[in-house]
Every structure is written in structure tokens, then in C-alpha cells.
Amino acid sequence: MTDGKTSHTLSKFNDLQNLLKKQTRLLKRGNISGIESLARQANSLIEQIARDGLLETAEFAEHRKKLK
């Protein structure tokens, strides 16, 4: 993976992690509409990650094993 693609991948994962943390905070407050909005954003990021094939690279082989 090139440095640019690695950076791009990590950026998407960081964005996803931040969205999930925000969802957790909103859940504790009972803000369902906020959670739904963030879920749509998270879904969009997940689709981008899948479409780009970012997890199919050798760099993420060990992570894929853990997810199975």
C-alpha cells in the first residue's frame, strides 16, 4: 500500500471510530435521532472502505483473521 493510500485508509478508520464514539455518547443521553444520523454517516464510511477494497490488502490480513 502506498503511503498516501495508507494515510487515506487510516483517516477513514479514524473518522469511523470518532462517529462510533459520538454514537455512544448520544446513546447515553437517549438521543435516538442523533444516533440515526451518525449511523447513516458511519454506514457511508463503511461502504467507502468496502468499495475501495481497503481491508483486502495484505496490511490488514491479521485484522481480518481477528474478525472471523
PyMOL CGO cylinders between C-alpha atoms (Angstrom):
from pymol import cmd
from pymol.cgo import CYLINDER

trace = [
    CYLINDER, 0.00, 0.00, 0.00, 1.35, 3.44, -0.78, 0.3, 1, 1, 1, 1, 1, 1,
    CYLINDER, 1.35, 3.44, -0.78, 1.81, 5.99, 1.95, 0.3, 1, 1, 1, 1, 1, 1,
    CYLINDER, 1.81, 5.99, 1.95, -0.98, 8.12, 0.51, 0.3, 1, 1, 1, 1, 1, 1,
    CYLINDER, -0.98, 8.12, 0.51, -3.42, 5.23, 0.45, 0.3, 1, 1, 1, 1, 1, 1,
    CYLINDER, -3.42, 5.23, 0.45, -2.39, 4.15, 3.94, 0.3, 1, 1, 1, 1, 1, 1,
    CYLINDER, -2.39, 4.15, 3.94, -2.99, 7.67, 5.20, 0.3, 1, 1, 1, 1, 1, 1,
    CYLINDER, -2.99, 7.67, 5.20, -6.35, 7.79, 3.43, 0.3, 1, 1, 1, 1, 1, 1,
    CYLINDER, -6.35, 7.79, 3.43, -7.32, 4.43, 4.94, 0.3, 1, 1, 1, 1, 1, 1,
    CYLINDER, -7.32, 4.43, 4.94, -6.31, 5.43, 8.44, 0.3, 1, 1, 1, 1, 1, 1,
    CYLINDER, -6.31, 5.43, 8.44, -8.23, 8.67, 8.07, 0.3, 1, 1, 1, 1, 1, 1,
    CYLINDER, -8.23, 8.67, 8.07, -11.41, 6.78, 7.19, 0.3, 1, 1, 1, 1, 1, 1,
    CYLINDER, -11.41, 6.78, 7.19, -10.94, 4.41, 10.12, 0.3, 1, 1, 1, 1, 1, 1,
    CYLINDER, -10.94, 4.41, 10.12, -10.32, 7.32, 12.48, 0.3, 1, 1, 1, 1, 1, 1,
    CYLINDER, -10.32, 7.32, 12.48, -13.45, 9.05, 11.20, 0.3, 1, 1, 1, 1, 1, 1,
    CYLINDER, -13.45, 9.05, 11.20, -15.45, 5.87, 11.73, 0.3, 1, 1, 1, 1, 1, 1,
    CYLINDER, -15.45, 5.87, 11.73, -14.07, 5.43, 15.23, 0.3, 1, 1, 1, 1, 1, 1,
    CYLINDER, -14.07, 5.43, 15.23, -14.98, 9.02, 16.10, 0.3, 1, 1, 1, 1, 1, 1,
    CYLINDER, -14.98, 9.02, 16.10, -18.53, 8.55, 14.79, 0.3, 1, 1, 1, 1, 1, 1,
    CYLINDER, -18.53, 8.55, 14.79, -18.96, 5.42, 16.88, 0.3, 1, 1, 1, 1, 1, 1,
    CYLINDER, -18.96, 5.42, 16.88, -17.72, 7.23, 19.99, 0.3, 1, 1, 1, 1, 1, 1,
    CYLINDER, -17.72, 7.23, 19.99, -20.21, 10.04, 19.33, 0.3, 1, 1, 1, 1, 1, 1,
    CYLINDER, -20.21, 10.04, 19.33, -22.99, 7.47, 18.93, 0.3, 1, 1, 1, 1, 1, 1,
    CYLINDER, -22.99, 7.47, 18.93, -22.11, 6.01, 22.33, 0.3, 1, 1, 1, 1, 1, 1,
    CYLINDER, -22.11, 6.01, 22.33, -22.34, 9.45, 23.96, 0.3, 1, 1, 1, 1, 1, 1,
    CYLINDER, -22.34, 9.45, 23.96, -25.67, 10.14, 22.27, 0.3, 1, 1, 1, 1, 1, 1,
    CYLINDER, -25.67, 10.14, 22.27, -26.98, 6.75, 23.35, 0.3, 1, 1, 1, 1, 1, 1,
    CYLINDER, -26.98, 6.75, 23.35, -26.23, 7.59, 26.98, 0.3, 1, 1, 1, 1, 1, 1,
    CYLINDER, -26.23, 7.59, 26.98, -28.27, 10.79, 26.52, 0.3, 1, 1, 1, 1, 1, 1,
    CYLINDER, -28.27, 10.79, 26.52, -31.12, 8.96, 24.80, 0.3, 1, 1, 1, 1, 1, 1,
    CYLINDER, -31.12, 8.96, 24.80, -30.71, 10.98, 21.57, 0.3, 1, 1, 1, 1, 1, 1,
    CYLINDER, -30.71, 10.98, 21.57, -32.07, 8.45, 19.08, 0.3, 1, 1, 1, 1, 1, 1,
    CYLINDER, -32.07, 8.45, 19.08, -32.37, 10.85, 16.14, 0.3, 1, 1, 1, 1, 1, 1,
    CYLINDER, -32.37, 10.85, 16.14, -28.73, 11.87, 16.60, 0.3, 1, 1, 1, 1, 1, 1,
    CYLINDER, -28.73, 11.87, 16.60, -27.69, 8.23, 16.71, 0.3, 1, 1, 1, 1, 1, 1,
    CYLINDER, -27.69, 8.23, 16.71, -29.58, 7.53, 13.49, 0.3, 1, 1, 1, 1, 1, 1,
    CYLINDER, -29.58, 7.53, 13.49, -27.88, 10.44, 11.74, 0.3, 1, 1, 1, 1, 1, 1,
    CYLINDER, -27.88, 10.44, 11.74, -24.44, 9.28, 12.82, 0.3, 1, 1, 1, 1, 1, 1,
    CYLINDER, -24.44, 9.28, 12.82, -25.31, 5.70, 11.82, 0.3, 1, 1, 1, 1, 1, 1,
    CYLINDER, -25.31, 5.70, 11.82, -26.00, 6.89, 8.27, 0.3, 1, 1, 1, 1, 1, 1,
    CYLINDER, -26.00, 6.89, 8.27, -22.63, 8.66, 8.21, 0.3, 1, 1, 1, 1, 1, 1,
    CYLINDER, -22.63, 8.66, 8.21, -20.88, 5.58, 9.60, 0.3, 1, 1, 1, 1, 1, 1,
    CYLINDER, -20.88, 5.58, 9.60, -22.60, 3.38, 7.02, 0.3, 1, 1, 1, 1, 1, 1,
    CYLINDER, -22.60, 3.38, 7.02, -21.37, 5.67, 4.25, 0.3, 1, 1, 1, 1, 1, 1,
    CYLINDER, -21.37, 5.67, 4.25, -17.80, 5.37, 5.52, 0.3, 1, 1, 1, 1, 1, 1,
    CYLINDER, -17.80, 5.37, 5.52, -18.09, 1.59, 5.79, 0.3, 1, 1, 1, 1, 1, 1,
    CYLINDER, -18.09, 1.59, 5.79, -19.35, 1.43, 2.20, 0.3, 1, 1, 1, 1, 1, 1,
    CYLINDER, -19.35, 1.43, 2.20, -16.41, 3.56, 1.04, 0.3, 1, 1, 1, 1, 1, 1,
    CYLINDER, -16.41, 3.56, 1.04, -13.94, 1.34, 2.88, 0.3, 1, 1, 1, 1, 1, 1,
    CYLINDER, -13.94, 1.34, 2.88, -15.51, -1.79, 1.37, 0.3, 1, 1, 1, 1, 1, 1,
    CYLINDER, -15.51, -1.79, 1.37, -15.75, -0.30, -2.14, 0.3, 1, 1, 1, 1, 1, 1,
    CYLINDER, -15.75, -0.30, -2.14, -12.13, 0.84, -2.06, 0.3, 1, 1, 1, 1, 1, 1,
    CYLINDER, -12.13, 0.84, -2.06, -11.05, -2.66, -1.02, 0.3, 1, 1, 1, 1, 1, 1,
    CYLINDER, -11.05, -2.66, -1.02, -9.03, -1.19, 1.81, 0.3, 1, 1, 1, 1, 1, 1,
    CYLINDER, -9.03, -1.19, 1.81, -9.44, -4.24, 4.03, 0.3, 1, 1, 1, 1, 1, 1,
    CYLINDER, -9.44, -4.24, 4.03, -8.43, -6.66, 1.28, 0.3, 1, 1, 1, 1, 1, 1,
    CYLINDER, -8.43, -6.66, 1.28, -4.80, -5.58, 1.33, 0.3, 1, 1, 1, 1, 1, 1,
    CYLINDER, -4.80, -5.58, 1.33, -2.05, -7.65, 2.94, 0.3, 1, 1, 1, 1, 1, 1,
    CYLINDER, -2.05, -7.65, 2.94, -1.60, -4.91, 5.52, 0.3, 1, 1, 1, 1, 1, 1,
    CYLINDER, -1.60, -4.91, 5.52, -4.98, -5.82, 7.07, 0.3, 1, 1, 1, 1, 1, 1,
    CYLINDER, -4.98, -5.82, 7.07, -4.67, -9.63, 6.81, 0.3, 1, 1, 1, 1, 1, 1,
    CYLINDER, -4.67, -9.63, 6.81, -4.13, -10.05, 10.55, 0.3, 1, 1, 1, 1, 1, 1,
    CYLINDER, -4.13, -10.05, 10.55, -7.13, -7.83, 11.35, 0.3, 1, 1, 1, 1, 1, 1,
    CYLINDER, -7.13, -7.83, 11.35, -9.35, -9.88, 9.02, 0.3, 1, 1, 1, 1, 1, 1,
    CYLINDER, -9.35, -9.88, 9.02, -8.36, -13.06, 10.88, 0.3, 1, 1, 1, 1, 1, 1,
    CYLINDER, -8.36, -13.06, 10.88, -9.42, -11.49, 14.18, 0.3, 1, 1, 1, 1, 1, 1,
    CYLINDER, -9.42, -11.49, 14.18, -12.81, -10.51, 12.77, 0.3, 1, 1, 1, 1, 1, 1,
    CYLINDER, -12.81, -10.51, 12.77, -13.69, -14.03, 11.62, 0.3, 1, 1, 1, 1, 1, 1,
]
cmd.load_cgo(trace, "trace")
